Amino acid sequence: MNEFTQRKYYRPYVSPFDPCPPIRVKSYETPPQLYLGFQPYNLPQFKPQQALYCGTLWPALFSPYEGKYWGRDEE
């Protein structure tokens, strides 16, 4: 079973008549608030300095940008 990730992948249609080399797997990132619903009470909080660095007070809403190809094997 795969671990939960905010990066999603899909395989677009590749036309045999496309003049450009195809990109067989594309990806996009989803924000964490899509999976949270209403904010529950007593969520853990970052310390103030860490919250400024992360851009949010709550770790549940923190989503680091990992880059387009970070952590993915090329096909």
C-alpha positions in Angstrom: 0.0 0.0 0.0 1.3 3.5 -0.9 1.9 6.1 1.8 -0.3 9.2 1.6 1.2 11.9 -0.6 0.0 15.3 -1.7 1.6 14.9 -5.1 -0.7 13.1 -7.6 0.3 11.5 -10.9 -1.7 10.8 -14.1 -0.9 9.5 -17.5 -2.3 11.8 -20.3 -3.3 10.5 -23.8 -0.3 10.3 -26.1 -1.2 10.8 -29.7 0.7 9.0 -32.4 0.6 12.1 -34.5 2.0 14.5 -31.8 5.1 16.2 -33.3 6.7 16.7 -29.8 8.2 14.0 -27.6 5.5 12.9 -25.2 5.4 13.4 -21.5 4.1 10.1 -20.3 3.6 10.9 -16.6 2.5 14.3 -15.4 2.1 15.4 -11.8 0.5 18.1 -9.7 0.4 19.0 -6.0 -2.8 19.3 -3.9 -2.9 21.6 -0.8 -3.3 19.9 2.6 -6.5 21.8 3.5 -8.4 19.7 0.9 -8.1 16.7 3.3 -8.7 18.5 6.6 -12.3 19.7 6.4 -13.2 21.8 9.4 -10.3 22.7 11.6 -10.5 20.5 14.7 -9.9 21.8 18.2 -6.5 21.5 19.9 -4.4 21.0 16.7 -0.7 20.9 17.6 1.2 24.1 16.8 4.7 25.0 15.7 6.8 27.2 17.9 6.8 30.8 16.7 10.1 30.7 14.9 9.3 27.5 13.2 5.9 28.8 12.2 7.5 31.8 10.5 9.8 29.5 8.6 7.0 27.1 7.5 4.5 29.8 6.8 1.7 28.3 9.0 1.1 27.8 12.6 -0.2 24.3 12.3 1.9 21.3 11.1 -1.3 19.7 9.6 -1.4 22.6 7.1 2.3 22.6 6.2 3.1 21.5 2.7 6.8 21.8 1.6 7.4 22.3 -2.0 9.5 19.4 -3.1 10.1 20.3 -6.7 8.7 18.7 -9.8 11.1 15.7 -10.0 12.2 15.4 -6.4 11.9 11.8 -5.1 10.7 10.3 -8.3 12.5 7.9 -10.6 12.7 8.8 -14.2 11.0 6.4 -16.6 
